[in-house]
């Protein structure tokens, strides 16, 4: 019997964050997460009784192909903590027409997944104080990142910006991968982050607003 994955939803929208922001992508959201960030906007998908569709890797691959979108974002929750996730990544990575990105919360080791041929790009969070989850970060992951990968610092205050800069310097991230400040929606004025970037001469670092929350209602699903 083929192994299945608990798919909370999948849909086509624009990529709201990262290097491919503004491009069409098909999002596959897997149920469940090992963290509980204070600002999480997809808590509904992490509840034990959250609805899901059981799909095999081949069924997920076929559903993606039927959308016509070539960019694929696997998200959650925390997709890397799902059982058999490597098999799904291998299935998708073998398709040369797809560009696969996986969003991960920074607490799960990337090492087993870097060995996959044509491995996906990682968009990895570093959880700051506003999340309440910084103690769970696996900082060894920084050594595994390449220029195709992204680290996202979700910031809710200028203190978070200061801490993000400490992490960037400590692990020499500038120039290693894409770097983003992503403000917690409604918690910090993006203009304050811009001033912080100017004061600290942060070349090679990006500010990014969650585009989908600007285009649609911030609480809308499936976008």
Secondary structure, 3 states (H helix, E strand, C coil): CCCEEEEEEEEEEECCCCCCCCCEEEEEEECCCCCCCCCCCCHHHHCCCCCCEEEEHHHHHHHHHHHCCCEEEEECCCHHHCCCHHHHHHHHHCCCCCEEEEEECCCCCCHHHHCCCCCCEEEEEECCHHHCCHHHCCHHHHHHCCCCCEEEEEECCHHHHHHHHHHHHHCCCECCEEEEEEECCCCCCHHHHHHHHHHCCCCCCEECCCHHHHHCCCCCCCC
